[in-house]
Amino acid sequence: MKIAVSGKGGVGKTLIAGVLAEFLAQKGFTVLAIDADATPNLALTLGIPYEEAVKIVPISENTELIESKTQTGMPGVYNLGFSVEDIIEQFSVKTPYNVNLLVMGTVRSAGSGCMCPANTVIRALLHHLLVKRKEAVVTDMEAGVEHMGRGTAEHVETMLIVTDSSRKSMETAKKLHDLARQIGIRESFIVGSKVAGQLEAELIERFAQQNEIQLLGLVPYDEKILKADMEGETPLKFAGQSLAVTAIQTIGTKLLGTNR
């Protein structure tokens, strides 16, 4: 199972990615969570203490690693025939919730023309994770997905596009859905997030219906999640008490049904 979670910044996609990863681990999957966001916070969501989380260097910023993979000794000429399996084994972090975490960092879009060493390694690693690895992969992504490319995107089974009820967030969701379809992602769903009442729920439901995107579920606004964020702790500690966590787990159950 390969799941990518995307959406406008601040809509709650990291929470959804983290809870889904932990949910799949509970269901017996071997799970690798990938943090590919510009501001990586998935470690905290998965229970890694703040003091340890801030010490994790994203792969894209690991200069020594990047150079070891791509240097040829010739200026401007990079090695493109490197392996990445050892990166996963060496740099993934075991979390308290039985999920392995790899903080990847960001990559540039395919249209940017960037062939810098870091970008080359990250693209190769993402492709390997989605195409070669057998475990369940949950990726917390930036708002864009075009950098994945068609050869990688076709191996993403499900794109969850997270949106709140704001116009800007829903506009981003529509663009992401169109882009996911263009590059060959098989299934994409809307997940409503931070839903504070019936009006917000109706706005998201109407948006999904008008754009012919299946709405997989609504995650309510939850003060317990806000409390966990303020304290720098995992919201998973409220499992069984948090309406938001429960709603995301229900979405996980639906995902398992769609992938059978």
Helices and strands as residue ranges (DSSP letters): E 2-7, H 13-26, E 31-35, H 42-45, H 50-53, G 59-61, H 63-70, H 85-91, E 93-94, E 100-103, G 110-112, H 117-131, E 136-140, G 146-148, H 149-153, E 158-163, H 167-182, E 187-195, H 198-210, E 215-220, H 223-231, G 235-238, H 243-258
